[in-house]
Every structure is written in structure tokens, then in C-alpha cells.
Amino acid sequence: PKNYKMKVEGKKTLKAREEFVLLIKPLKKIGMDILVEAPKPVFFTPTYRCVDFFNKYNEICRFGFDVDKEFFLSYREPVLNQIRHIEDTGLISLWDPADLLCSKDKCSALIDGEPVFFDGDHLTELGNKMVYDSFIKAIH
């Protein structure tokens, strides 16, 4: 829904970021590279419950399979800012598949009737194929 807002609490967010940095520093110290995935779209309709014709009018399917891209980008921005802050320390690298999963105006759980997302936020085989090359490039 368009009026859905995420509440971000400053002190708790800072503490979580500090704890994350403390956890990954020893890994970086022993030579591990850490890749963090940027938040993917989250859909209010679980695809697997709503793609079949007999579930079309199920109440859980009322929000449809699309999310406005501007909404998605603004919804994830507070989390992405925290990840970027840690990325700036050199401790992690960021991988962001958003442009591969969304068009210019919207993110859709279906492409040509085929599910890209299994539920609200997990990729299907098709979704994984869409981001595969980018992911392989990011880990190399």
C-alpha cells in the first residue's frame, strides 16, 4: 500500500550498524571478502498463493503483483544508507540487483505471467536467472 511507512529509530540503527561492523572486522582481518545484497522489492501479495486462477479473488491477493518503483526505492533507502555507510569503511562490497528486477516505473512479481518472486521477497528460478550474471560479476 502506498501509505505504508517504515519507522527507523536512530539510536537502535546506529547500534545495529556498530554491532555488524564488530562482527565482520575479524572476517575481513583473515582475508574474507564480504558481499552484502541491497534490499530487493517486497511484495504485499505472496505470488505462489495468488498466481492460480482459483485464488484470483482471495483477499490476500488484493494488492496485486506490482510495486511502484519509487515507493520501493524510498522504502529501502534507510537500510541502504546504513549498508553504504559500512561499504564506505571498505569492510564490505554492495551488490544491488534492483535495476535487474524492476523496470523504469515498477517492480513486478510476474513477467509475462511467470513468477519472478516466489512469495513476497524470495526469487524464483526465473528471478535468479535474471540476476545471475550480475551476481557472478560482483563476487569476482
C-alpha positions in Angstrom: 0.0 0.0 0.0 1.2 3.5 -0.8 0.7 4.8 2.7 2.9 2.1 4.3 5.8 3.8 6.1 8.9 2.3 7.7 9.9 3.6 11.1 13.7 4.0 11.6 15.0 4.6 15.1 18.3 6.5 15.1 20.0 5.0 18.2 18.9 1.4 17.5 20.0 1.7 13.9 23.4 3.1 14.9 23.9 0.3 17.5 23.0 -2.4 14.9 25.4 -0.9 12.4 28.2 -0.9 15.1 27.5 -4.5 16.0 27.6 -5.6 12.4 30.9 -3.9 11.9 32.3 -5.6 15.1 31.1 -9.0 13.7 32.7 -8.5 10.2 36.0 -7.0 11.2 37.5 -10.3 12.2 36.3 -11.9 9.0 37.9 -9.1 6.9 41.1 -9.4 9.0 41.5 -13.1 8.0 41.1 -12.1 4.3 37.4 -12.8 3.7 35.6 -10.6 1.2 32.0 -9.8 2.3 29.3 -9.0 -0.3 26.1 -7.6 1.0 22.9 -7.7 -1.1 20.9 -4.5 -1.2 17.2 -4.9 -0.3 15.1 -6.4 -3.1 11.5 -5.4 -3.7 9.0 -6.7 -1.1 5.5 -7.5 -2.4 2.4 -7.3 -0.4 0.9 -10.3 -2.3 2.5 -13.7 -2.0 3.0 -14.8 -5.6 2.7 -18.5 -5.0 -0.6 -18.1 -3.3 -2.1 -15.9 -6.0 -1.0 -16.9 -9.4 -3.5 -19.7 -9.9 -6.8 -18.7 -11.4 -8.8 -20.2 -8.5 -7.1 -17.9 -6.0 -7.6 -14.7 -8.0 -10.2 -13.3 -5.7 -8.6 -14.4 -2.4 -8.4 -11.5 0.0 -4.6 -11.9 0.4 -4.2 -11.2 -3.3 -5.9 -7.8 -3.3 -2.7 -5.7 -3.6 -1.6 -7.3 -6.9 1.8 -8.2 -8.2 3.3 -4.8 -8.8 5.1 -2.3 -6.5 5.7 1.3 -7.6 9.5 1.6 -8.1 9.7 5.0 -6.5 7.9 3.6 -3.4 10.3 0.6 -3.3 13.4 2.8 -3.6 12.2 5.1 -0.8 11.1 2.2 1.4 14.6 0.6 1.3 16.6 3.9 1.4 17.1 3.9 5.2 18.6 0.4 5.2 20.6 1.1 2.0 22.1 4.2 3.6 23.3 2.0 6.5 24.8 -0.5 4.2 26.5 2.3 2.2 28.0 3.7 5.4 29.6 0.3 6.1 30.7 0.0 2.5 32.5 3.3 2.8 34.7 1.8 5.5 36.0 -0.8 3.0 34.7 -3.7 5.1 32.1 -4.8 2.6 31.0 -4.6 -1.0 27.5 -3.9 -2.0 25.6 -5.7 -4.7 22.3 -4.2 -5.9 20.1 -6.2 -8.3 17.2 -3.7 -8.2 17.5 -2.4 -11.7 17.6 -6.0 -13.0 14.4 -6.9 -11.1 12.4 -3.7 -11.8 11.5 -1.7 -14.8 11.8 2.1 -15.0 8.5 2.6 -13.2 7.6 -0.6 -11.3 8.8 -3.8 -9.8 6.7 -6.8 -10.7 6.5 -10.2 -9.1 5.5 -11.6 -12.6 7.0 -11.2 -16.0 4.8 -12.3 -18.9 2.8 -14.3 -16.4 5.8 -16.1 -15.0 6.8 -15.6 -11.3 10.0 -13.7 -10.6 9.3 -13.9 -6.9 8.1 -17.0 -5.1 6.5 -15.2 -2.2 6.8 -11.6 -1.0 10.6 -11.3 -1.4 12.3 -14.5 -2.5 13.4 -15.1 -6.0 12.2 -18.0 -8.2 14.4 -19.8 -10.7 13.4 -17.1 -13.3 14.4 -14.3 -10.8 17.7 -16.0 -10.1 18.4 -16.3 -13.8 17.7 -12.5 -14.2 20.4 -11.6 -11.7 22.9 -14.4 -12.1 25.4 -12.7 -14.4 25.4 -9.6 -12.2 25.9 -11.7 -9.1 28.8 -13.7 -10.6 30.4 -10.4 -11.7 30.0 -9.0 -8.1 31.7 -12.0 -6.5 34.6 -11.8 -8.8 
